[in-house]
Amino acid sequence: MREAKNDEALEVEESGLMEQMFAHRKRFEEQFKCIIHPTAIVSPKAEIGEGVIIGPYAVIEDDVFIGDGTIIEAYVVVKRWTNIGRNNHIYPGTVLGGEPQDVKFSGERSYLIIGDNNVIREHVTIHRSTGEDNATRIGNNCMIMAYCHIGHNCLVGDYVNIASYTGISGHAVIEDHATLGGMVGVHQYTTIGRLAMVGGMSKVVQDIPPFMLADGRPAQVKGINKVGLARDGVPPDVRMDLHRAYKLLYRSNLNTTQAIEAIIKELRLSPELLYLLDFIKRTGEGRAGRQRDRRPTI
């Protein structure tokens, strides 16, 4: 008898939650002109912007924010404490804001913050960060192709292209306008510099300097990213100086300190060249060729 009463109470509670959820959905659809599929589960504690489309069987958890005009396709899961900006397109099967795969994580509140105008294709996973109130961040205007993974505490800049099946480990940084080919593996704490390009199936275990083209297992600098620099509007004379700097750094008999001294002495120090030199100096200050890796050596 007692079990029957408990079952009835549970049914009443579930019924009330469903009514609350449907009322919440109706308010979103009427007030903000959203389209939410009847099979989608949207938490009453989520904030949904104007013109958002949420497809079949999507799940939007508590404390999620979705900006105006974003499209959430079928079977997407947006986990708690995820903030998605405007006009993003999230394709089926993607999971955003999952708990970090990190033994140090102990359930603390942390975030995934995604900017505007990104395309995130099928079955991508992006995890929130480790550390109270820390955030994994994705910038604006990025293309993240199918089956990619971006780990906890990563920082991805603007206009970044990441091809399918690439895995980016925790605490890595991908700077603006970088391009990663398919099936690339990126070691934790690695930084891939601005306008760098990494060839498909590369194993990236050390920082890749900005403006460079890298490839291999492990990835090594092979030249400058001529196409990317030209598309970005970098002037021809600056591109030539970057090429000369590359030859001094990677194709001469000079060590890194000597090459930097030669570059400062012989070349015009454009903002791009100064940024390259600063990046290389910071890389030398880190551990194992990774400027962000300041963990003590065991």
Secondary structure as UniProt FT lines:
FT   HELIX           2..32
FT   STRAND          35..36
FT   TURN            38..39
FT   STRAND          41..42
FT   TURN            44..45
FT   STRAND          47..48
FT   TURN            50..51
FT   STRAND          53..54
FT   TURN            56..57
FT   STRAND          59..60
FT   TURN            62..63
FT   STRAND          65..66
FT   TURN            68..69
FT   STRAND          71..72
FT   TURN            74..75
FT   STRAND          77..78
FT   TURN            80..81
FT   STRAND          82..84
FT   STRAND          89..90
FT   TURN            92..93
FT   STRAND          95..98
FT   TURN            103..104
FT   STRAND          111..114
FT   STRAND          119..120
FT   TURN            122..123
FT   STRAND          125..127
FT   TURN            132..133
FT   STRAND          135..138
FT   STRAND          143..144
FT   TURN            146..147
FT   STRAND          149..150
FT   TURN            152..153
FT   STRAND          155..156
FT   STRAND          161..162
FT   TURN            164..165
FT   STRAND          167..168
FT   TURN            170..171
FT   STRAND          173..174
FT   TURN            176..177
FT   STRAND          179..180
FT   TURN            182..183
FT   STRAND          185..186
FT   TURN            188..189
FT   STRAND          191..192
FT   TURN            194..195
FT   STRAND          197..198
FT   TURN            200..201
FT   STRAND          203..204
FT   TURN            210..211
FT   STRAND          212..215
FT   TURN            216..219
FT   STRAND          220..224
FT   HELIX           226..231
FT   TURN            232..233
FT   HELIX           236..250
FT   HELIX           256..266
FT   HELIX           271..285
FT   TURN            288..289
FT   TURN            291..292
//
